[in-house]
Amino acid sequence: MRSMGLGLVSSLALAALCATAALSADAVTRIEAAPVPMESMQDFLQANPHCQQFTDQCSICAVVDGKAQCSTPQIACVKQTYRCTMPQSK
């Protein structure tokens, strides 16, 4: 009978411990950055017709025959607004 009581107490203690851990995990505050409004690549290219190369800090893109050709995105990058890195020379 004593071992049955110990098993019950152990089970209750384990349940209380798990409940406490679950409740404390809910208390974590998440801070999320405000999303930056992103323009589409097409909008960027229309607004910057003389740009030959551009980046969004994840990929490097070049304009070839009027179409963008981009590198594979880097690992763990944070996409930002497009920025022209090579304007067309005159």
N, C-alpha and C positions, 0 to 999 in steps of 0.2 A: 504494500500500500504506500509505503514511503517513496519508492521509486516512481510510482504513478504520480504522486504529488510533485516530485522534483521535475518530472517530465512536463507537467502542466505549467509549473512556474517557469521552466526554461522556455516553453513555447510562448507563454505570455510575454516574457522579457524580450524574446526575439521579435515578436510582432510589434511591441512598443518601439524597439530600436529601428525596425524597418519603417514604421510610420513616421518616426521623427526624422529619419533621413529623407523620406519622400517629401515631407513638409518643408524641410530646410532647402531642398532643391528648388521648390516653387518660389522661394523668397529671393532668388537671384534676380537682380535687376539687369535687364538687357538695354544697352545703349546702342541705338541704331543711328547711323548717319543719315541725314536728310538726303533723299535721292537727288542727284544732279540731273536736270532735264537733258536728255540726250537727243541730239539731232541725228537723223538717219544719214547714212553714208551718201545716199543719193542727194539729199538736201545740201550736204556739205559740198559735194562736187558741183552742184548747180550754182551755189553761192561763190565758189572758188574755181572758176573754169581754168585758170592759169596755173593751178597747183599740180606739180608733177609727182610729188611724194608727200605722204601725210601719215600721221600716227594717232592712235588713241591711247597710247602708253601700253598697249597689249600686243598690237600687231603693227608692222610697218607695211604700208600700202604704196604701190606705184601705179600711176595711170598709164596703161598701155593700150593704144588704139581706142581711146575713149572709155575704157573699162578699168575698174580697179582690180588689181591683183595683189592679194595680201599674204603675208607670212602667217604661219601658224601662231595663235596666241601664246604668249609666254605663260609659264606656270605661275599661279598665284598673283596675277596682275590685277590692278584696279583700273577698270576702264574709265577713261575720262573723255572729255569732248575732243573732237578731231582738231588737229593742229597741222597746218601746212609746214613741212620741213624743207621743201625744195620748190620754190616758185619757178615758173617757166622763165628761162633767160630770154632776153630780147635781142 
